[in-house]
Amino acid sequence: MCAGSVGLTFAEAFIRHGRLAEAPAAVPGLLGVLDDPRFIDAAERLLGGPVIPECPEGVLYFAGAGWHTDDGVGVRGVKFAAYFGELTADTGALRLVPGSHHPEQHARLAAYRDRQLPVRTAAEAAAYQASIPGYVAATSPGDVIAFDLHTWHASVGGRDRLAWTAVYQRCPQTAAERGRTLRSVHDSFEQAFRGFDRGRYPIWRDWLGGAAGHPRRAPVIERMRQAGVLDLPGARDGW
């Protein structure tokens, strides 16, 4: 887990855009963030090698979130999250459990969670949420949080919160890793584009088509092609 400020100034454009599902990717500055060295270089350092991006998402969070991770298939990846408002422990700032991305710590947390279930009342849910110590990543607009997809995280006390997120996966090295990567990217593709107006808000088509003007983009696209990402069903329509 790490956090820092990269001077992002696209909150106004996102809010004015009016689309709360995938609006950020339709704003050229946000789409270009995917191969911005501040992000892709950091992802490669954190994951120890070349990476490929998943669909970026704009999200309106409107309540708290219980303890969870962002990987269910066994891929190696890092998520970047930028919130467009000031967030503290009392207003929904992200909480993360340091070290929980390691398998042994994950197993201990999962076993503890299973012992607490089922949670039947709001009071029981609140007690369970508070029983796991988490680091509060308070942020201001322009800050970005990066965390391993296997890190346990949650949010408490927040209401409407706008965020932009992007996930990078380590390029698969084996056939088994490739299968997991394609399953994960396909799942994110399905979530991001269900009911999405591709004509009005293009996402990957513009990004792929603009590779000539961005020297970092072409090799990333080639890695996506080699991994089979661009052969996924519907990729040419939405991507």
N, C-alpha and C positions, 0 to 999 in steps of 0.2 A: 504494500500500500504506500502511496506517496501522494503528495498534494503540492500544488504550486500555482502561480499566476502567470498566464501567458498573454494577458492583455486582450482577451476576447471582448469584442464590442458589438456583438450581433444580436443582443437581446431585443433592442428596439425593432430591428428588421423582422425578427421572429414573431414578436407580438403583433406588429402591424400587418404581417402576412395573413393572419387570421385563421390559419389551419393548425390545429393542435395535435395532429397525428404525425405527419411526416413533413411539415412545413420547412424545417431547417434545411433539408436536403434540396429543396427547390430554390433556395437562396444561394446564388453562386458562391458567396464567401463561405458559407457553411459547408457546401458540398466539397469545395476545395480543401477544407481542413483535413480530409481523409489522407491526402498525400502531403500535407504540410509537414516539413521536417520536425517541427516541435512535437508532433504527435507520432508520426510513423517512426522517426528515429528513436523516440522514447520507448515505443512499443517493442522495437527490435532489441533495444538494450535490455528491457525488462524480461523479454522472452528468450533472449539468447540466440537470435537468428532472424532470418527473413520472415515477414508476416504478410497476411492477406486480410483485407477489411471485410466486415459484414455491413449490412444496411445500417446507415446512421438513422437515428430516430429522434423525433421531438416528442416529448411526453408532458402531459399535464397530470401531475400527481395531486390527488384531492383528498387523501387521507393518509394515515400511517401505514407502515408495512412491517410485517412480522419478520423474524429472523429467517434468512434464506440465502441461497447461493444462486449464481446465474448460469450454472452449467449442469446439464442433466445427462450428457452423453460421453463425457470424458475427454473433452478437447483442452488444449492449452491456450489460454487467451488472457487478454487484459482489457478492461473496460475503462473508458474515459467518460467522466460525467461533469457537465458544467451546468450549474443552476443560475437562473437569471434574477434571483432575489437574494437578499441577505438572509442566511439561515443559521440558526443557533440550536442549541440542545432543546430549547422550548418550542421552536418553530419548524421542526421537521428536518434538521440537519442529518445527513447520513451518519450512521453509527456503524463501525466496523470492528470485528474481533481480530486483533493482531495475531498473526500466526495461524489463523484458522484455515488457510489455504493448504497447509501441510496435511497429508492424509491422516496422520495419527491424531492431530487436533480435531480434524473434521469428524473422525469416528467417535471421539469422546463427546463432541457437541451433538452429534446425531443420536447417540445413545441416551444422552440427557434429555433431548427433546422427546424421544419416544417414551421415556419414563413419565413425562409430564402430560402426555396425551391420554384421553381427549380433554381439551379445554372447553368447559361448558358455559362459563359465564364471562362477562367483560372483566370482572375482578380477577378471575383466574388468568385470563389472557394478559392483563396488565402485570400481574405478579410474575408470570413466566417471562414476559418481555424484559422486565427489570432485573430478573435473576441472572441474566447473561451480561457480563461486563463488556461494554463496547467503547471504543474510542470515538468521541464526537468530532466529526470533521466539519467544523463550522466554516462557512464560506461566504465570500462577498462576490458580487458580479465580476467576472474576469478570472476567477479561480477555477482550476480544473482538478478533479480527484481522479487518480488512476488506481485501480485495484484488480487483483487476480480474480478471474471468474469464479474461483472456488472459495473466495473469502466470504464468510458469513457477514451479512449486513442487514440493517433494519433502519426504520425511521419512526420517530415518536413525536406526537404533538403537532404535526404540521397540517395545514389545509392546502389550498391551491398553490402548487409550486411548479413553475415551468422549468424544464430541463432539456438539454441536448446530450445524447449519449452516442458513443461510437465504440465498437468492439473490434479488436484485431486478434486474429488467431495465428499461432505459430504455423508456418507452412508444414503440411504433413510430410513425414519421412517414409512411412510404410503404408501398405495397402489398408491395414486396419485403421491407421490414423486418418487416411484419406476418406474412408467411409464415415468415420465420426465427424470429420470436418464438413462433408457434404450434407450429412443429416442436420448438423447444427445450422449451417448457412441456409438450408432449405426451410428449416423451422422459422428462422428469423425472417426469411423472405415471405413466407406465408403470413406471418403476423403483421409485417410492415405494409403489405400491399393488399390485404383483404379490404375490399371496398374503396380502394384508393384511386383517385382520378389521375391516371397516368398521363393523359393528354394535357391536362392543365398544370399538373405538378410533376414534370419529368424528374427522374432521379438518376439512374445509372446510364441512361442513354446519353445524356449530356456529358457526364463524367467520362465515359468511354470514348465518346467522340472528340473530346478535347485533349486527348493524350499528347498530341503533337506539340502543344504549347506548354507542356509541363514535363520536364525531364524526369522527375521522379515517378510519374504516373505509368509510363509505358512498361517498365519492369514489373510493377505491381500487377498490372493487367495480365502480363504474361504469366506470372505466378498463379493468378486466379484461373487462367485458361488451362495451365498444366495440371492444376488440382482438380479440374472438372467443374469448377463453380459456374463458369459461363455456359455449361451444357445442361444446367438444371432446368426442369420444365418452367417455362414462362420467363426465363432469364432475358431473352431478347426483347420481350414486351416491357417488363418492368425495369430491367437493368440496362 
